[in-house]
Amino acid sequence: MEKVLIDGKNYEVIKNHRDALDIADLEGKITEYFDDFDYILGDYAYGKVRLKGFNEKNNKHFKPINDYAKIDEYIKTNCAYDCRYFILKALSVEKNK
């Protein structure tokens, strides 16, 4: 799998549907809010990227609404039909706190 670095954070590209992943477009958009998520889904609507975090059940921040097991269902019900989207898996989190 391909690995990418965005704003000093490492991610593995799980899916890149319709070549959606644009690193330059994501710079500055994956904020500290996403540090607690195992995965980030990015989809494009009206030319703009929308981001949503998901977790596996063993993550201490897990909530059913962000269950990674339901990511395909989320894409089908909340994203435009056949839209461009990508899924990133967080490999490391570097917090400067």
C-alpha positions as CSV (number, residue, x, y, z in Angstrom):
1,M,0.0,0.0,0.0
2,E,1.0,3.5,-0.7
3,K,2.1,5.7,2.2
4,V,1.8,9.5,2.2
5,L,2.9,12.4,4.5
6,I,0.4,15.2,5.1
7,D,1.2,18.0,7.5
8,G,3.9,15.9,9.2
9,K,1.6,12.9,9.8
10,N,1.9,9.5,8.1
11,Y,-1.0,7.7,6.5
12,E,-1.5,4.6,4.5
13,V,-3.8,5.0,1.5
14,I,-6.5,2.3,1.9
15,K,-8.6,3.4,-1.1
16,N,-8.2,6.1,-3.7
17,H,-11.5,5.8,-5.8
18,R,-11.4,7.7,-9.1
19,D,-7.9,9.1,-8.2
20,A,-9.4,11.4,-5.5
21,L,-6.3,11.8,-3.3
22,D,-4.7,15.2,-3.7
23,I,-2.1,15.9,-1.1
24,A,-1.8,19.6,-1.9
25,D,-5.6,19.9,-1.4
26,L,-5.4,18.4,2.1
27,E,-2.5,20.4,3.5
28,G,-3.8,22.3,6.5
29,K,-7.2,20.6,6.4
30,I,-6.5,17.5,8.5
31,T,-6.4,19.3,11.9
32,E,-5.8,18.0,15.4
33,Y,-9.5,17.0,15.5
34,F,-8.6,14.0,13.4
35,D,-5.7,12.9,15.7
36,D,-8.0,10.5,17.6
37,F,-9.3,8.7,14.5
38,D,-7.9,5.6,13.0
39,Y,-9.1,6.4,9.5
40,I,-10.0,9.5,7.5
41,L,-12.5,9.4,4.7
42,G,-12.3,12.3,2.2
43,D,-15.0,12.8,-0.5
44,Y,-15.5,15.5,-3.0
45,A,-18.8,17.4,-3.3
46,Y,-19.2,20.5,-5.4
47,G,-15.4,20.5,-6.0
48,K,-14.5,20.7,-2.3
49,V,-13.2,17.9,-0.1
50,R,-15.2,16.8,3.0
51,L,-13.5,14.9,5.7
52,K,-14.9,12.4,8.3
53,G,-13.0,10.3,10.9
54,F,-13.7,6.7,11.6
55,N,-12.4,4.3,14.3
56,E,-12.0,0.6,14.9
57,K,-13.8,-0.8,17.9
58,N,-10.7,-1.2,20.0
59,N,-10.0,2.6,19.8
60,K,-10.8,4.3,23.2
61,H,-12.5,7.1,21.2
62,F,-14.8,4.6,19.4
63,K,-18.4,5.7,18.9
64,P,-21.0,3.7,16.8
65,I,-21.5,6.7,14.5
66,N,-17.8,6.5,13.6
67,D,-17.5,2.7,13.3
68,Y,-15.0,1.9,10.5
69,A,-17.0,-1.3,9.8
70,K,-19.8,0.9,8.5
71,I,-17.7,3.1,6.2
72,D,-19.1,1.5,3.0
73,E,-22.6,2.2,4.3
74,Y,-21.6,5.8,5.0
75,I,-20.2,6.2,1.5
76,K,-23.5,4.9,-0.1
77,T,-25.8,7.0,2.1
78,N,-23.9,10.2,2.6
79,C,-21.7,10.7,-0.5
80,A,-22.8,11.6,-4.0
81,Y,-23.2,8.6,-6.3
82,D,-19.8,7.5,-7.7
83,C,-18.1,10.5,-6.2
84,R,-14.3,10.7,-5.9
85,Y,-13.2,9.6,-2.4
86,F,-10.2,8.3,-0.5
87,I,-9.6,6.5,2.7
88,L,-6.5,7.1,4.8
89,K,-5.3,5.0,7.7
90,A,-3.3,6.9,10.4
91,L,0.1,5.3,10.9
92,S,1.5,7.7,13.5
93,V,0.3,10.8,15.3
94,E,2.7,13.5,16.3
95,K,1.2,15.8,18.9
96,N,3.0,18.9,19.9
97,K,1.3,19.5,23.2
